[in-house]
Amino acid sequence: MALRTISMNSWSKFSPMLSSAFRLHSHSTSFGFKEVHEDEKSELVGKVFTNVASNYDLMNDLMSAGLHRLWKDRLVSELNPFPGMKHLDVAGGTGDVAFGIVDTIKEIKHRAIEEASEDHFTEETQIYVCDINPSMLNIGKKWAIERGLGELPSLIWVEGDAEALKFEDNSMDGYTIAFGIRNVTHIEKVLAEAYRVLKRGGRFLCLELSHVEVPLLKQLYDYYSFSIIPALGEFVAGDRESYQYLVESIRRFPSQEPFASMIADAGFQKVQYENLVGGVVAIHSGLKV
């Protein structure tokens, strides 16, 4: 799980390949292994997440054997939340990452109550959960109520597009996006928006299913992905097609180094990534300076 850092110069190795693909398909994009018009993708992805919303957390638990919760805990740990922060969790849907941030800040408050009183937490900390899909947000609000966080003023639910955020420039201390960026139409627009809304010194963190680098593990992972996950989706959620899209979308997403270069090209400094489970998932990070 060693961290790997990428310099701005590394982008030159990947930009010709990526830019040529953009030129060839300037008005098309991928939806899994299919090529669709850019205008279609958000609607198609929206249908996928509307279909899977009610079983989203259950399927994540089954598909990852519960590991997705540990991966999100790792993401929150890397964020290093603090009382009074303004944080934006994009594609936050069911609220897992936001709840983790809330819990971490509460733990900090209990360890140093004189520095982070209850009033300070309630009045100043602002954690925005932003998702383009209202069905996912509704599931998150439901979980918040069940966790006793339904009336927490610091937890704010916002329906919004990662490519066109309705937040002011330089307004956020942190930005996270977990298992969401591969579903957008324009990755570069999402990164530009993340950079725009972050304050100087703010951190960008992305948790995403990525590309396995260990050959034997890759063979096993490919078999599990294409043979087991769609069948599991059909059995549990009655929806094979959505989970077929899931595994295909992972393969179409840039691998670790090119994606790190895209983050650097958006203006972020100190860009690095950490592979978990041999690259099944990766956490990329960058700093706005």
VMD Tcl script that draws the C-alpha trace (Angstrom):
set ca {
  {0.00 0.00 0.00}
  {2.95 2.35 -0.64}
  {2.11 5.88 -1.70}
  {3.17 6.87 -5.19}
  {3.76 10.49 -6.13}
  {3.49 11.91 -9.63}
  {5.01 15.10 -10.98}
  {3.43 17.52 -13.44}
  {5.94 16.41 -16.08}
  {4.58 12.87 -15.99}
  {1.41 14.12 -17.70}
  {3.32 14.40 -20.99}
  {3.56 10.61 -21.22}
  {-0.21 10.20 -21.22}
  {-1.65 13.38 -22.72}
  {-1.07 12.44 -26.40}
  {-2.94 9.17 -25.93}
  {-5.83 10.77 -24.03}
  {-6.10 13.88 -26.18}
  {-6.17 11.83 -29.37}
  {-9.04 9.79 -27.96}
  {-10.89 13.02 -27.18}
  {-10.36 14.25 -30.74}
  {-11.58 11.01 -32.26}
  {-14.76 11.02 -30.19}
  {-15.22 14.70 -29.35}
  {-18.97 14.28 -28.82}
  {-19.06 10.69 -27.60}
  {-18.12 9.01 -24.36}
  {-18.16 5.58 -22.79}
  {-21.05 3.98 -20.97}
  {-19.41 0.76 -19.91}
  {-18.06 -0.77 -23.11}
  {-20.56 1.12 -25.26}
  {-19.92 4.42 -27.01}
  {-22.78 6.88 -26.46}
  {-23.33 10.55 -27.17}
  {-22.20 12.80 -24.34}
  {-25.75 14.04 -23.80}
  {-26.95 10.49 -23.17}
  {-24.48 9.37 -20.53}
  {-25.78 11.31 -17.54}
  {-29.30 10.05 -18.22}
  {-28.12 6.44 -18.58}
  {-26.01 6.63 -15.40}
  {-28.94 8.27 -13.61}
  {-31.15 5.32 -14.48}
  {-28.52 2.90 -13.19}
  {-28.32 4.58 -9.79}
  {-32.05 5.06 -9.50}
  {-32.39 1.32 -10.09}
  {-29.71 0.31 -7.58}
  {-30.36 2.92 -4.86}
  {-32.50 0.73 -2.59}
  {-29.94 -2.11 -2.62}
  {-26.80 0.02 -2.98}
  {-25.25 -0.54 0.45}
  {-26.26 -4.21 0.59}
  {-24.70 -4.89 -2.81}
  {-21.54 -3.00 -1.86}
  {-21.25 -5.18 1.25}
  {-21.74 -8.35 -0.78}
  {-19.49 -7.41 -3.70}
  {-16.60 -6.28 -1.50}
  {-17.20 -8.61 1.47}
  {-17.63 -5.45 3.54}
  {-14.24 -4.03 2.54}
  {-15.77 -0.90 1.03}
  {-16.42 0.33 4.57}
  {-12.74 -0.05 5.47}
  {-11.73 1.72 2.24}
  {-14.01 4.65 3.09}
  {-12.60 4.73 6.63}
  {-9.15 4.98 5.06}
  {-10.33 7.86 2.87}
  {-11.68 9.75 5.90}
  {-8.46 9.10 7.80}
  {-6.44 10.56 4.91}
  {-8.71 13.62 4.89}
  {-7.86 14.34 8.54}
  {-11.15 16.13 9.38}
  {-11.27 18.89 11.96}
  {-14.04 20.74 13.83}
  {-15.20 23.86 12.04}
  {-14.22 22.63 8.57}
  {-16.30 23.15 5.45}
  {-16.24 19.93 3.47}
  {-17.82 18.78 0.22}
  {-18.47 15.08 -0.41}
  {-19.45 14.67 -4.08}
  {-21.38 11.64 -5.32}
  {-21.99 11.20 -1.61}
  {-25.34 9.49 -2.12}
  {-25.98 7.21 0.81}
  {-23.79 9.24 3.15}
  {-21.12 6.72 4.19}
  {-18.20 9.13 3.82}
  {-20.06 12.06 5.39}
  {-21.08 9.94 8.37}
  {-17.45 8.91 8.80}
  {-16.38 12.56 8.82}
  {-19.06 13.42 11.38}
  {-17.97 10.54 13.62}
  {-14.30 11.54 13.36}
  {-15.02 15.16 14.29}
  {-17.11 14.01 17.24}
  {-14.21 11.83 18.43}
  {-11.87 14.83 18.18}
  {-14.36 16.89 20.17}
  {-14.51 14.28 22.92}
  {-10.70 14.12 23.10}
  {-10.33 17.87 23.30}
  {-13.66 19.21 24.46}
  {-12.19 22.57 25.46}
  {-11.05 23.18 21.85}
  {-14.17 21.91 20.07}
  {-17.32 22.51 22.04}
  {-20.71 21.20 20.97}
  {-21.70 24.72 19.87}
  {-18.56 25.00 17.75}
  {-19.31 21.73 16.00}
  {-22.97 22.44 15.43}
  {-22.66 26.04 14.27}
  {-19.44 26.08 12.25}
  {-18.78 22.64 10.81}
  {-20.49 22.22 7.44}
  {-20.43 18.88 5.63}
  {-22.18 18.99 2.28}
  {-23.31 15.73 0.70}
  {-23.76 16.42 -3.01}
  {-25.23 13.92 -5.46}
  {-26.91 14.29 -8.83}
  {-29.34 11.47 -8.10}
  {-32.26 12.26 -5.73}
  {-32.94 8.55 -5.08}
  {-29.44 8.12 -3.67}
  {-29.79 11.26 -1.55}
  {-33.09 10.01 -0.15}
  {-31.40 6.77 0.95}
  {-28.67 8.82 2.61}
  {-31.18 10.99 4.46}
  {-32.94 7.84 5.65}
  {-29.67 6.40 7.00}
  {-28.92 9.74 8.67}
  {-32.22 9.60 10.55}
  {-31.53 6.02 11.63}
  {-28.09 7.09 12.93}
  {-29.62 9.99 14.89}
  {-28.14 12.57 12.51}
  {-31.34 13.59 10.75}
  {-31.55 16.96 12.47}
  {-27.81 17.71 12.56}
  {-27.42 21.25 11.12}
  {-23.85 20.52 10.06}
  {-24.95 17.79 7.62}
  {-26.36 19.37 4.48}
  {-27.81 17.41 1.56}
  {-27.55 18.98 -1.89}
  {-28.73 17.72 -5.28}
  {-26.05 18.83 -7.73}
  {-23.83 18.03 -10.69}
  {-20.13 17.34 -10.06}
  {-19.33 19.02 -13.39}
  {-21.09 22.27 -12.44}
  {-21.08 22.73 -8.67}
  {-23.20 25.45 -7.09}
  {-20.61 26.43 -4.52}
  {-18.45 29.54 -4.35}
  {-14.80 29.65 -5.35}
  {-12.30 28.91 -2.57}
  {-15.05 27.90 -0.14}
  {-14.17 24.35 0.96}
  {-11.45 22.94 3.21}
  {-11.82 19.45 1.77}
  {-13.33 17.60 -1.18}
  {-13.98 13.86 -1.40}
  {-15.50 11.71 -4.08}
  {-15.88 7.95 -3.52}
  {-16.85 5.53 -6.30}
  {-18.32 8.37 -8.33}
  {-15.86 9.97 -10.71}
  {-15.79 7.11 -13.21}
  {-19.52 7.66 -13.80}
  {-19.25 11.28 -14.93}
  {-19.18 12.40 -18.56}
  {-16.18 14.73 -18.31}
  {-13.60 13.80 -15.67}
  {-11.57 16.92 -16.42}
  {-14.57 19.16 -15.63}
  {-15.08 17.43 -12.28}
  {-11.42 17.95 -11.38}
  {-11.57 21.60 -12.45}
  {-14.65 22.14 -10.28}
  {-12.98 20.42 -7.32}
  {-9.99 22.74 -7.70}
  {-12.23 25.80 -8.02}
  {-14.25 25.25 -4.84}
  {-11.31 24.29 -2.63}
  {-9.54 26.88 -0.53}
  {-5.78 27.17 -0.81}
  {-4.44 24.41 1.38}
  {-7.56 22.32 0.75}
  {-7.26 18.63 -0.11}
  {-8.81 16.64 -2.93}
  {-9.32 12.93 -2.24}
  {-10.76 10.36 -4.61}
  {-11.54 6.74 -3.74}
  {-12.24 4.73 -6.87}
  {-12.24 1.19 -8.19}
  {-9.09 0.97 -10.25}
  {-6.76 -1.38 -12.13}
  {-5.18 -4.45 -10.54}
  {-1.43 -4.60 -11.07}
  {-0.70 -8.12 -9.77}
  {-1.09 -10.57 -12.72}
  {-2.58 -13.53 -10.81}
  {-4.88 -11.28 -8.79}
  {-5.94 -9.58 -12.02}
  {-7.06 -12.89 -13.52}
  {-9.08 -13.74 -10.43}
  {-10.51 -10.24 -10.24}
  {-11.57 -10.26 -13.89}
  {-13.33 -13.60 -13.46}
  {-15.07 -12.37 -10.30}
  {-16.03 -9.08 -11.95}
  {-17.53 -10.41 -15.16}
  {-18.89 -13.76 -13.98}
  {-19.97 -13.20 -10.37}
  {-20.92 -9.53 -9.88}
  {-23.57 -9.28 -12.65}
  {-25.08 -12.60 -11.51}
  {-25.10 -11.35 -7.92}
  {-26.85 -8.17 -9.06}
  {-29.48 -10.20 -10.83}
  {-30.03 -12.49 -7.83}
  {-30.11 -9.84 -5.08}
  {-31.39 -6.74 -6.87}
  {-33.05 -8.23 -9.94}
  {-30.80 -6.04 -12.09}
  {-28.01 -7.66 -14.06}
  {-27.50 -4.82 -16.53}
  {-26.64 -2.16 -13.93}
  {-23.93 -4.32 -12.43}
  {-22.63 -5.27 -15.85}
  {-22.21 -1.54 -16.43}
  {-20.39 -1.30 -13.08}
  {-17.66 -3.75 -14.02}
  {-17.33 -2.37 -17.54}
  {-17.05 1.22 -16.28}
  {-14.09 0.24 -14.09}
  {-12.19 -1.06 -17.13}
  {-12.86 2.13 -19.09}
  {-11.66 4.38 -16.28}
  {-8.04 5.62 -16.54}
  {-5.50 3.55 -14.66}
  {-3.68 4.96 -11.65}
  {-0.84 6.89 -13.32}
  {-2.87 8.60 -16.08}
  {-5.57 9.58 -13.58}
  {-2.94 11.02 -11.23}
  {-1.62 13.03 -14.18}
  {-5.11 14.37 -14.89}
  {-5.34 15.55 -11.27}
  {-1.98 17.31 -11.60}
  {-3.07 18.87 -14.90}
  {-6.11 20.35 -13.10}
  {-3.67 22.35 -10.98}
  {-3.25 20.19 -7.89}
  {0.17 19.81 -6.28}
  {1.67 16.92 -4.31}
  {-0.48 14.45 -6.25}
  {-0.12 10.87 -5.07}
  {-2.04 7.65 -4.93}
  {-2.24 4.56 -2.79}
  {-3.31 1.17 -4.08}
  {-5.46 -0.98 -1.81}
  {-5.89 -4.73 -2.34}
  {-3.37 -4.74 -5.16}
  {-5.09 -1.94 -7.07}
  {-8.69 -3.15 -6.82}
  {-9.22 0.34 -5.44}
  {-6.97 3.37 -5.24}
  {-7.03 6.58 -3.24}
  {-5.73 9.58 -5.20}
  {-5.03 12.87 -3.48}
  {-3.87 16.36 -4.35}
  {-3.38 19.70 -2.64}
  {-4.47 23.15 -3.80}
  {-1.63 25.55 -2.98}
}
mol new
graphics top color blue
foreach p $ca { graphics top sphere $p radius 0.5 }
foreach p [lrange $ca 0 end-1] q [lrange $ca 1 end] { graphics top cylinder $p $q radius 0.2 }
display resetview
